[in-house]
Amino acid sequence: MRKRQQLNTSETKPGQGLLWLFGAILSIQGFGSAITEAGWNTSFGVAGLLRAADVPEWGTLLVGCAGAALLATAARRRYAKGRGA
């Protein structure tokens, strides 16, 4: 039983790490691009790509919100794992 429990936790670690990674990248790129574009009128990264695709200015905020949602999901899974669920 103990060995099976160890296998389950080791299988979820890579997926959990990817949630944290992509959540952080999307949050930084989305919100950072929106702030930079609003403050300095320049587009780079996600904002530059979205402008080239004719996406409205609020599209970068959606990218940041998607990243925040991934981070919240990763935090919830970690909290649930710590509680033994």
QUINOR-V505718 format. One record per backbone hydrogen bond with DSSP energy under -1.0 kcal/mol. CO is the residue of the C=O (numbers start at 1). NH is the residue of the N-H. Records with the same first field share a line. If there is no record, write none. Layout:
CO = NH + NH
This chain:
1 = 5
2 = 6
3 = 7
4 = 8
5 = 9
6 = 10
7 = 11
8 = 12
9 = 13
12 = 16
13 = 17
14 = 18
15 = 19
16 = 20
17 = 21
18 = 22
19 = 23
20 = 24
21 = 25
22 = 26
23 = 27
24 = 28
25 = 29
26 = 30
27 = 31
28 = 32
29 = 33
30 = 34
31 = 35
32 = 36
33 = 37
34 = 38
35 = 39
36 = 40
37 = 41
44 = 47
45 = 49
46 = 50
47 = 51
48 = 52
49 = 53
50 = 55
51 = 54
56 = 59
57 = 60
58 = 62
59 = 63
60 = 64
61 = 65
62 = 66
63 = 67
64 = 68
65 = 69
66 = 70
67 = 71
68 = 72
69 = 73
70 = 74
71 = 75
72 = 76
73 = 77
74 = 78
75 = 79
76 = 80
77 = 81
78 = 82
79 = 83
80 = 85
